[in-house]
Amino acid sequence: MDEFDTGFLLGLLVGEGHFGGDRRVPHVIVRMHIRHEGTFRWLQQALPGSRLYGPYRHGGRSYYQFMVRGSYLRTVLVPFKRRWRSVLDPHVAGRFDAMCSRYRID
């Protein structure tokens, strides 16, 4: 990733990312309105081990859900976030650390 892509991805993860899991498998999710489809397509190219779901229409909302999980999360996205952890605000860093701890990601 070049410098712009790195910053753009970090910004999306800080502003829109959810760091959690389903009690078995950790995941990072970005959910936004369907008008951001171009951004989701960029995410798919930037993180080819990811998945894009949707569009969903639920409760008057229309959105896509982007997800990274499994070995791609552990081998690509987590090391990426760790490399840039020092620039994360305490709230986001704490959410990221909690996911890593809960799912025993080294």
C-alpha positions as CSV (number, residue, x, y, z in Angstrom):
1,M,0.0,0.0,0.0
2,D,1.2,3.5,-0.7
3,E,1.1,6.3,1.8
4,F,-2.4,7.5,0.7
5,D,-3.9,4.0,0.8
6,T,-2.5,3.4,4.3
7,G,-3.9,6.6,5.7
8,F,-7.3,6.1,4.0
9,L,-7.6,2.6,5.4
10,L,-6.6,3.7,8.8
11,G,-9.1,6.5,8.7
12,L,-11.9,4.1,7.7
13,L,-11.0,1.6,10.4
14,V,-10.8,4.4,13.1
15,G,-14.0,6.1,12.0
16,E,-16.2,3.2,11.0
17,G,-14.5,-0.1,12.1
18,H,-15.9,-2.5,14.6
19,F,-13.4,-4.8,16.2
20,G,-15.1,-7.9,17.6
21,G,-16.1,-11.4,16.8
22,D,-18.9,-14.0,17.0
23,R,-17.5,-15.8,20.1
24,R,-15.5,-18.2,17.9
25,V,-13.9,-16.1,15.2
26,P,-12.6,-12.5,15.4
27,H,-13.7,-10.0,12.8
28,V,-13.4,-6.4,11.7
29,I,-16.5,-4.9,10.2
30,V,-17.1,-1.7,8.3
31,R,-20.8,-0.9,7.7
32,M,-21.9,2.1,5.8
33,H,-24.8,3.4,3.6
34,I,-24.9,2.1,0.0
35,R,-24.0,5.5,-1.3
36,H,-20.4,4.5,-0.2
37,E,-20.3,1.6,-2.6
38,G,-17.1,3.0,-4.3
39,T,-15.3,3.0,-1.0
40,F,-16.3,-0.6,-0.4
41,R,-15.0,-1.6,-3.8
42,W,-11.7,0.2,-3.0
43,L,-11.6,-1.8,0.3
44,Q,-12.1,-5.1,-1.6
45,Q,-9.1,-4.2,-3.8
46,A,-6.9,-3.0,-0.9
47,L,-7.8,-6.1,1.2
48,P,-8.4,-9.0,-1.2
49,G,-9.0,-11.5,1.6
50,S,-12.1,-9.6,2.7
51,R,-15.8,-10.0,1.9
52,L,-18.5,-7.5,1.0
53,Y,-22.1,-8.3,1.9
54,G,-25.2,-6.6,0.8
55,P,-26.7,-4.3,-0.1
56,Y,-29.1,-4.8,2.8
57,R,-32.2,-2.9,3.5
58,H,-33.4,-3.1,7.1
59,G,-35.3,-0.8,9.4
60,G,-35.4,2.0,6.7
61,R,-31.6,1.8,6.2
62,S,-29.7,0.6,3.1
63,Y,-26.1,-0.5,3.7
64,Y,-23.2,-2.7,2.8
65,Q,-21.2,-4.7,5.3
66,F,-17.5,-5.2,4.7
67,M,-15.8,-8.0,6.8
68,V,-12.3,-9.3,7.4
69,R,-11.9,-12.5,9.4
70,G,-10.1,-15.7,9.7
71,S,-6.5,-16.2,8.6
72,Y,-6.5,-13.0,6.5
73,L,-7.4,-11.0,9.6
74,R,-4.7,-12.6,11.6
75,T,-1.9,-12.5,9.0
76,V,-2.6,-9.3,7.2
77,L,-5.0,-6.8,8.9
78,V,-3.9,-7.3,12.5
79,P,-0.2,-6.8,11.7
80,F,-1.1,-3.7,9.6
81,K,-3.0,-2.2,12.6
82,R,-0.2,-3.1,15.0
83,R,2.3,-1.4,12.8
84,W,0.2,1.8,13.1
85,R,-1.1,1.4,16.6
86,S,0.8,4.3,17.9
87,V,-1.3,6.7,15.9
88,L,-4.6,5.3,17.1
89,D,-6.6,7.2,19.7
90,P,-6.9,5.4,23.0
91,H,-10.6,4.4,22.4
92,V,-9.8,2.7,19.0
93,A,-6.6,1.2,20.3
94,G,-8.4,-0.3,23.3
95,R,-11.1,-1.9,21.1
96,F,-8.4,-3.3,18.9
97,D,-6.4,-4.7,21.8
98,A,-9.6,-6.1,23.4
99,M,-10.4,-8.1,20.2
100,C,-6.8,-9.4,20.0
101,S,-6.8,-10.4,23.7
102,R,-10.3,-12.0,23.6
103,Y,-9.4,-14.1,20.5
104,R,-5.8,-14.8,21.5
105,I,-4.3,-13.0,18.4
106,D,-0.5,-12.7,19.0
